[in-house]
């Protein structure tokens, strides 16, 4: 057998080296082309609620987690007003690059478009669902002075004293209001609506004995439950709330009943689906991480996560449910 001449061996080696180098150059380029570089600068969460609200707390907890995951700042910007529609307008007009997102509740996305007239922006058309970060089961509280301890008590008293038993809310058209009106319908009663400017003021009036009952967030009710001024009659989730294990879910006896407030991310409508899906994946990982999960639960907020489609389905479901109640009661913005 004859040995390969040295020049030929060198030529073969050079060819192999070039081929390997070319392959290694092309492969990363192909991978990089399929990756989304996001975020490239600080991200803003526009929150249509005031500082200290449930939505604000959820936004800040998740923002901290995402800041660590993304290695970019996530800034919470509170822009309350017009039932959250001011925040929706800001995000709808933002660049569709994922750098400006809205953390919204059903009030701005589902309820306001039905009861408000002459909208400057329609959230359901101008915003794209990204991910449901978390939710909170509302708790049905009753004044200790009312004698109401169970749903049967509430129904019995409301039937015996029509037009005299009352319920509080955070305002006309709020989840507190619509949820209780749905309870009225489930129980076949007509307790009288007494609106207040916010959940905490309404809960305080129930605790004082000036109003009989209310659906409200656990955060607004816990102090009054602890000191015995109100009784936790039931919860609005599909199952019992671990923080209030003695209170049955209304759904245990009235299938399909649900009063839950969600905290979800939305992006400008023209944002690419690939970017939306990436944000949803990253946010889901963060809300399900042990530290973030613990921080949310400590505030009475349940971590959720999921896909854009799951959030879109939730929005459609709430549009049907709350829309029917709004039309039945002929509710319009005051």
N, C-alpha and C positions, 0 to 999 in steps of 0.2 A: 504494500500500500504506500502510495506516495504522500508525503506531508504537503499540506496546503502552503503555498508560498506566503511569506510574511506580509507582502503588500495586500494580498487578498484577505488575509486574516484581519489586517487593520481596517480595510474597507468594510468588511462584514461587521466588525465591532462598532464602527462609526455609524453604519446604517441602523443597527439595533439601538444604539444610544439615541439617535435622532427620533426613531420610531417611538421609543418609550417616552421621550421628552414631549413629543407631539401629543401622545395620548394623555399624558398627565396634564398638559396644558388645556386640552379640550374638555376633559371630564369635569374639572371644577367649574368651567364656564357654563356647562350644561346644568349643573346643580344650582349654581348661583342664579341662573336665569329663572329657575322655578321657585326660588325663595323670595319672600316678601321682606324687605328691609323696613321693619316697623317696630317701634316708633323711631323717628329720626330726630325728634326734638321733644320737649315737654308736651304732655297731653293734658287737655282741659276737660274736666267733668263739669258740665253746666247743670246745676241742680235747681229745679224749680220750686224749692222749699227753703224755709228759713234755717239758719244755723241752729243746731240742737234738735231738729226734727228727726224722725226715724230715717227718712231718706238721706238726710245729711250725715247721720251717724254711719249708715251703711256705706255711703259714698266714701267717707274718710277712711274707714277700715279697709275697704277694698282698694282704695287708691294707694294706701301704704304698701299693701301686698304687691300690687302691680308695679309700683315704683321699684321695688326690689327685683322683681322678675324681669322687668324690661330694662333696668339700669338707666331709666329716664324718669324725671319727675312727673307725677300725675297730680295736677292742681285742681282742687275743688273750688268752684266758683258759684256761689249762691245767687240766683237770679229769680227770686220769688215774684209773683204777680200774675194776675188774670188766670188763676187756677193752674199755673204752670205753663201757660201758653207763651209767656214772654221768653222763657228758657227754650221752648220748642222753636220759636221763631229764630232765635240766635243760632241754634244748631242747624236748622233747615237752610240757613243762608251761608253756613260755613263751607269751606273747601271740603270736598268729599275724600279727604286723605286720612281719616281716622284720628286726626290730631285734636278734633273737637267733637265730643260725644255728650249726649244728654243722659243723665240718670233720672228716670221718670217713674212716676206711679200711674196707676190707672186713671186718676183724676184728670191729668192732662191729656193722656192718649185716648182714653175711652169715653169718659163722662163729659168733659168740657165741649168736645165737638158736637155733642147731642143737644146740650142745653144752651150753649152760647150762640148768639147770632152775629153775623157779619165778621166771621173769623178772618184774621189777617193771615193765618196759616192753618192748614188742616194737617195735624200731626200724623194721621193715618196715611196720608198721601205724600207728605214732605219728609217723613222720617222712615228709616229702615230698621226693623227689629234686629238686635244683635244677640243679646243673651239676658235671660232673667237671672240676676245675681242672687236675689234672696227674697224672702217674703215674711210676713208676720201675721199670725192668726189673731183676729180681733177677739176680745173677750167680752161677753155680755155681763155687765155688772148691774147690780140693783142696790139701791140705798138700804142700809141696815134698818131704816125706819119704815120701809115699804112693806115688810113682811114677806117679800119675794125671795125664795131660796131655790126654787126649781122652775123649769119651764111650765109645769102644770100650775104652780102657784101664780105665775105671771098671767097665764091664760084665764084662770079662774077669776082673778081679781079684775082683769080687763073686761070680761064678760059681765061680771056683776055690777061694775061701775063704768059703763060706757061713757066715753067723753071726759072721764076724770083722771084716768091713768096716763102718765106722760113718759116720753123718752127724749133724751137729749141727742144732739149731733154737733158736728164741727161746722155746720152750715148746710143750707139747702143744696141738695145734689151731691153732697159728700158721700164717701163710702159708708160712714157712720149712719147717715140718713137713709140711703138706699138699702143698706143691709137690714136695718130695722124694719123698713117698710116691707121688705121681703119676708121677714119674720112675722109681721102682722098678717100677711097673706097666708103663710104656712099654718099659723095658729088660728086663723079665722077671727082675728080681733082687729081693733082700730085704735091703738094707743095714739095719743096726740103728740105731734112733733113740736119740740122746743129747740130751735137752732141757737148755737153759740158761735163765737168766732174762734174756733179751734177745738181740738179734742181735749186738752188739759182743762180749759175753763168749763167745758161741759161735764167732765168727770168730777170736777170740784163741786158743781151744783148737785150732782147725784149724791156725792158724799155728804153734802150739807142737808140732804133730805128735801131739797126744793124740786127735784125731778126724780121720777121713780127708777128709771133704768137707762142703759146706753150700751151700744157697741163701741169699743174704744181699743186702742193699742195697749198691749200689756205694760209698756213703758209708762203710759199715763195712768194706769190703774193700780200697779203693784203696791205703791205706797199706801193707798186707801184700803186695799185688800189686807195688807199686813196689819194696819192699825184697827181693822174691824169696822171701818165706816161704810164699806161696801162689801157685797158678797159676790163672789165669782160664780154666776149661775151656770154658764156654759161657754164654750168657745166656738169660733166660726170656721175652724179648719176641718179637713176631711177626717181627721182623727184627733185624739186627745193631745193637748199641748203638754210636753214633758215638764214644763215649768209650773203648770197648773193641773196636776194629775187627778185631782178630786173633781174637777169640773168636766162634765161630759161634753163631747162635741154635739152640737145641735144635729149634725148629720147622722148621729147614732139612732135617732128616732125620726128624723125628717130627712130622708135620703135626697141627696142633691143640693142640700142647703150649704152655702159657703160664703163666708165673709172674711176674705183674706186680702191684705194689701201687699202688692209686689213692688220691688225695686229693680228696674231693668235698664239696660243700656240701649240707646238708639243712636243711629248715625244719620247723616244727610242721605236722602233717598238715592242719590246717584253713586254712592260708595260701592266699590266693586265687591262682588260676592266673596271673592277669595280673601280680601282684606277683612271683611265682616266675619268670615269663618275663623280666621286666625285670631281676631280679638276675642271671639266667643270661646275658642279653645283655651287661650291663655287665661282669660278671666275665670273660666270654669275650674282650671287647675288651682288658681289662687283661692277662690272661695271654698274649695274643698280641702285645702291644706289645713293641717291641724291648728296652727296658730290663728289663722284668720277665722276658721270655723268657730273656735272657742271664743274669740272676741265678738263675733256676731251673736252667738247664742247668749252671751252675757248681757246683751242689750235686748233680748227677747226677739231676735231676728234669726230666721232659719236660712242657712246657706242652701242655694239651689243649684245654679249653673245649668248648662244644657246647650241646645243648638238654637240658631236663629229661627228655624221652623217651629220648634217647641214654643218659643216666645210668640211667634205670629199666630199660632193656634190658640194660645192663651188670650191674646188680644181679641181675636174673633169671638171666642167664647164669652168674654166679658162684655163685648159690644152687644151681643144678643141678650145676655142676662140683664145688664143694667139698662140697656136701651128699652127693653120691654117695660121695666119698672118706671122709667122716666116718662114714657109715652102713656102708660096706664094712669099715672098720677098727674099728667100734664105739667110736669116741672119745667120751668124756664129760669134762666139766670135772672137774679134780682138786680 
